Amino acid sequence: METNVLGANIGFAAVAGLAGALVMLVLIYLLKMVGFKVDLPYIMGTIFVKPEKKSSVYGLGLVIYFIIGAMYGMFFIIQMMGITQPPQWWLGIVYGFASAFLSGVLLGTLADDHPNMGEGKEISNPGMFATNWGLGNTATFFIIHIIFGLVTLMTYIHLYGPTYIPRVSSPFF
């Protein structure tokens, strides 16, 4: 049985969010090799687990990261389907930017409550939008979130679109 909200298939939306989160995760770790500091699963995991327990930190951090990715995907697709049908590719960019904005604000406030983040702790305070880690990190933070939005939307269109959504012209699918 399908679960639809505003014409959006919730299951496919969650899978699309997971796909976007996976692509974003791959980009995060590729970019870490060239100095990108934002390691979202590590930051999330160290909220609950001591940094010395790396496997537990990353295990829990990845679970939290993918749950948030699926939830963002569902939230985005429901909103997008309420705004316009068929889905438009540019909404992926708008959504990715909005996701980066919200995440960047949360990242800036996280050091106040994060037990392992801040002055003299395991993770230095990134500041809002990771600005304390350099403008390159800030720009990359926005770019990977925009890619997340595009991948989430294009995956949803690819999964759900052939049957229920008029096909959108796309260079990706």
C-alpha beads as a LAMMPS data file, in Angstrom:
LAMMPS data file: protein, C-alpha beads

173 atoms
172 bonds

1 atom types
1 bond types

-500.0 500.0 xlo xhi
-500.0 500.0 ylo yhi
-500.0 500.0 zlo zhi

Masses

1 110.0

Atoms # bond

1 1 1 0.000 0.000 0.000
2 1 1 1.335 3.391 -0.990
3 1 1 1.548 6.267 1.426
4 1 1 0.981 9.534 -0.383
5 1 1 1.033 13.042 1.028
6 1 1 0.221 15.855 -1.431
7 1 1 0.842 13.381 -4.242
8 1 1 4.313 12.428 -2.950
9 1 1 5.177 8.778 -2.382
10 1 1 6.766 8.812 1.100
11 1 1 8.727 5.578 0.630
12 1 1 10.325 6.742 -2.620
13 1 1 10.960 10.162 -1.043
14 1 1 12.843 8.511 1.851
15 1 1 14.909 6.423 -0.583
16 1 1 15.648 9.562 -2.629
17 1 1 16.797 11.333 0.555
18 1 1 19.060 8.375 1.363
19 1 1 20.534 8.518 -2.150
20 1 1 21.202 12.243 -1.780
21 1 1 22.773 11.653 1.643
22 1 1 24.974 8.871 0.240
23 1 1 26.281 11.048 -2.604
24 1 1 26.874 13.876 -0.140
25 1 1 28.735 11.502 2.202
26 1 1 31.016 10.302 -0.601
27 1 1 31.761 13.932 -1.483
28 1 1 32.485 14.775 2.171
29 1 1 35.106 12.035 2.436
30 1 1 36.646 12.758 -0.956
31 1 1 36.899 16.425 0.007
32 1 1 38.427 15.542 3.403
33 1 1 41.458 14.335 1.472
34 1 1 42.031 17.911 0.282
35 1 1 41.356 19.672 3.576
36 1 1 37.571 19.898 3.911
37 1 1 36.875 19.812 7.660
38 1 1 33.128 19.206 7.846
39 1 1 32.680 15.526 8.757
40 1 1 28.961 15.382 9.539
41 1 1 28.763 11.745 10.749
42 1 1 31.731 12.342 13.085
43 1 1 30.212 15.555 14.431
44 1 1 26.863 13.814 14.987
45 1 1 28.413 10.713 16.559
46 1 1 30.572 12.638 19.020
47 1 1 27.470 14.245 20.486
48 1 1 26.678 10.866 22.104
49 1 1 29.948 8.882 22.075
50 1 1 33.429 9.786 23.317
51 1 1 35.788 10.591 20.385
52 1 1 38.243 7.860 21.467
53 1 1 35.708 5.208 20.403
54 1 1 36.039 5.948 16.672
55 1 1 34.078 2.949 15.373
56 1 1 31.162 3.680 17.716
57 1 1 31.316 7.390 16.861
58 1 1 31.135 6.697 13.132
59 1 1 28.610 3.874 13.491
60 1 1 26.122 5.997 15.429
61 1 1 26.996 9.109 13.419
62 1 1 26.204 7.334 10.145
63 1 1 22.881 6.026 11.470
64 1 1 21.872 9.535 12.575
65 1 1 23.170 11.029 9.307
66 1 1 21.144 8.647 7.114
67 1 1 17.987 9.016 9.222
68 1 1 18.239 12.784 8.817
69 1 1 18.896 12.329 5.074
70 1 1 15.735 10.215 4.675
71 1 1 13.685 12.692 6.729
72 1 1 15.003 15.663 4.725
73 1 1 14.127 13.761 1.539
74 1 1 10.547 13.137 2.667
75 1 1 10.107 16.728 3.845
76 1 1 11.527 18.131 0.608
77 1 1 9.541 15.924 -1.743
78 1 1 6.264 16.621 0.092
79 1 1 6.935 20.361 -0.149
80 1 1 8.005 20.149 -3.776
81 1 1 4.951 18.158 -4.813
82 1 1 2.768 20.730 -3.028
83 1 1 4.424 23.557 -4.966
84 1 1 4.561 22.176 -8.484
85 1 1 3.807 19.052 -10.442
86 1 1 5.669 17.774 -12.360
87 1 1 8.781 18.358 -10.240
88 1 1 11.211 20.899 -11.633
89 1 1 14.995 20.366 -11.478
90 1 1 15.656 23.894 -10.198
91 1 1 13.734 23.058 -7.018
92 1 1 16.582 20.680 -6.187
93 1 1 18.949 23.655 -6.164
94 1 1 16.555 25.748 -4.067
95 1 1 16.031 22.884 -1.640
96 1 1 19.771 22.170 -1.424
97 1 1 20.470 25.822 -0.663
98 1 1 17.721 25.887 1.978
99 1 1 19.109 22.674 3.474
100 1 1 22.598 24.218 3.612
101 1 1 21.207 27.350 5.226
102 1 1 19.326 25.439 7.928
103 1 1 22.231 23.037 8.540
104 1 1 24.697 25.927 8.612
105 1 1 22.711 27.774 11.244
106 1 1 22.440 24.585 13.319
107 1 1 26.163 23.964 12.912
108 1 1 26.836 27.451 14.268
109 1 1 24.783 26.855 17.391
110 1 1 25.948 23.281 17.940
111 1 1 29.160 24.173 19.802
112 1 1 27.107 25.569 22.685
113 1 1 25.684 22.133 23.518
114 1 1 28.086 19.663 21.868
115 1 1 30.220 17.980 24.564
116 1 1 33.243 17.554 22.266
117 1 1 33.122 20.781 20.260
118 1 1 34.515 24.163 21.150
119 1 1 37.600 25.863 22.496
120 1 1 40.209 23.282 23.563
121 1 1 38.037 20.278 22.660
122 1 1 38.282 17.477 20.088
123 1 1 36.417 19.455 17.408
124 1 1 37.021 23.170 17.042
125 1 1 33.947 25.398 16.837
126 1 1 33.031 25.555 13.131
127 1 1 30.893 28.667 13.526
128 1 1 27.811 29.372 11.476
129 1 1 28.116 27.821 7.993
130 1 1 31.589 26.503 9.013
131 1 1 33.032 30.028 8.598
132 1 1 35.563 29.490 11.416
133 1 1 37.071 26.697 9.316
134 1 1 37.664 28.966 6.309
135 1 1 35.628 30.310 3.418
136 1 1 36.559 27.320 1.263
137 1 1 34.801 25.057 3.759
138 1 1 31.794 27.382 3.767
139 1 1 31.496 27.387 -0.033
140 1 1 31.961 23.616 -0.171
141 1 1 29.364 23.170 2.574
142 1 1 26.798 24.970 0.376
143 1 1 27.841 23.164 -2.819
144 1 1 27.532 19.660 -1.342
145 1 1 24.094 20.512 0.072
146 1 1 22.966 21.797 -3.340
147 1 1 24.207 18.537 -4.876
148 1 1 22.244 16.692 -2.153
149 1 1 19.080 18.552 -3.202
150 1 1 19.603 17.795 -6.888
151 1 1 20.384 14.105 -6.305
152 1 1 17.370 13.736 -4.004
153 1 1 15.023 15.280 -6.569
154 1 1 16.457 13.432 -9.568
155 1 1 16.365 10.112 -7.701
156 1 1 12.727 10.685 -6.758
157 1 1 11.840 11.552 -10.356
158 1 1 13.683 8.455 -11.557
159 1 1 12.029 6.122 -9.019
160 1 1 8.510 7.498 -8.963
161 1 1 8.320 9.484 -12.161
162 1 1 7.958 6.868 -14.869
163 1 1 4.544 5.790 -13.590
164 1 1 3.026 8.761 -11.814
165 1 1 4.850 11.933 -12.819
166 1 1 5.058 13.248 -16.378
167 1 1 8.657 12.704 -17.467
168 1 1 10.874 15.739 -16.901
169 1 1 13.589 16.418 -19.425
170 1 1 16.853 15.819 -17.582
171 1 1 20.467 15.379 -18.617
172 1 1 20.896 12.937 -15.706
173 1 1 18.197 10.316 -16.412

Bonds

1 1 1 2
2 1 2 3
3 1 3 4
4 1 4 5
5 1 5 6
6 1 6 7
7 1 7 8
8 1 8 9
9 1 9 10
10 1 10 11
11 1 11 12
12 1 12 13
13 1 13 14
14 1 14 15
15 1 15 16
16 1 16 17
17 1 17 18
18 1 18 19
19 1 19 20
20 1 20 21
21 1 21 22
22 1 22 23
23 1 23 24
24 1 24 25
25 1 25 26
26 1 26 27
27 1 27 28
28 1 28 29
29 1 29 30
30 1 30 31
31 1 31 32
32 1 32 33
33 1 33 34
34 1 34 35
35 1 35 36
36 1 36 37
37 1 37 38
38 1 38 39
39 1 39 40
40 1 40 41
41 1 41 42
42 1 42 43
43 1 43 44
44 1 44 45
45 1 45 46
46 1 46 47
47 1 47 48
48 1 48 49
49 1 49 50
50 1 50 51
51 1 51 52
52 1 52 53
53 1 53 54
54 1 54 55
55 1 55 56
56 1 56 57
57 1 57 58
58 1 58 59
59 1 59 60
60 1 60 61
61 1 61 62
62 1 62 63
63 1 63 64
64 1 64 65
65 1 65 66
66 1 66 67
67 1 67 68
68 1 68 69
69 1 69 70
70 1 70 71
71 1 71 72
72 1 72 73
73 1 73 74
74 1 74 75
75 1 75 76
76 1 76 77
77 1 77 78
78 1 78 79
79 1 79 80
80 1 80 81
81 1 81 82
82 1 82 83
83 1 83 84
84 1 84 85
85 1 85 86
86 1 86 87
87 1 87 88
88 1 88 89
89 1 89 90
90 1 90 91
91 1 91 92
92 1 92 93
93 1 93 94
94 1 94 95
95 1 95 96
96 1 96 97
97 1 97 98
98 1 98 99
99 1 99 100
100 1 100 101
101 1 101 102
102 1 102 103
103 1 103 104
104 1 104 105
105 1 105 106
106 1 106 107
107 1 107 108
108 1 108 109
109 1 109 110
110 1 110 111
111 1 111 112
112 1 112 113
113 1 113 114
114 1 114 115
115 1 115 116
116 1 116 117
117 1 117 118
118 1 118 119
119 1 119 120
120 1 120 121
121 1 121 122
122 1 122 123
123 1 123 124
124 1 124 125
125 1 125 126
126 1 126 127
127 1 127 128
128 1 128 129
129 1 129 130
130 1 130 131
131 1 131 132
132 1 132 133
133 1 133 134
134 1 134 135
135 1 135 136
136 1 136 137
137 1 137 138
138 1 138 139
139 1 139 140
140 1 140 141
141 1 141 142
142 1 142 143
143 1 143 144
144 1 144 145
145 1 145 146
146 1 146 147
147 1 147 148
148 1 148 149
149 1 149 150
150 1 150 151
151 1 151 152
152 1 152 153
153 1 153 154
154 1 154 155
155 1 155 156
156 1 156 157
157 1 157 158
158 1 158 159
159 1 159 160
160 1 160 161
161 1 161 162
162 1 162 163
163 1 163 164
164 1 164 165
165 1 165 166
166 1 166 167
167 1 167 168
168 1 168 169
169 1 169 170
170 1 170 171
171 1 171 172
172 1 172 173
